[in-house]
Amino acid sequence: MDAADAGIGTELETRLGVIDTIERNDPSRRALSGADLSLFVGVSVVIALVGILVLAL
């Protein structure tokens, strides 16, 4: 392991520490609700069906 690898490891530890402490309570980091997951699956299915329809025509 050379000096560059050690520097990268230190930077990674610093960034992970920031994420763990500062961004922990950020609303964008919360778990997805059932409604969010259902919406994602629904939109994905609709997009896939539209893609299949476009290919079929």
JOCOR-V962333 format. One record per run of one state. SS is the DSSP state (H for helix, E for strand, C for the rest). FROM is the first residue (numbers start at 1). TO is the last residue. If there is no record, write none. Layout:
((SS:FROM:TO) (SS:FROM:TO))
This chain:
((C:1:2) (H:3:21) (C:22:26) (H:27:29) (C:30:33) (H:34:56) (C:57:57))
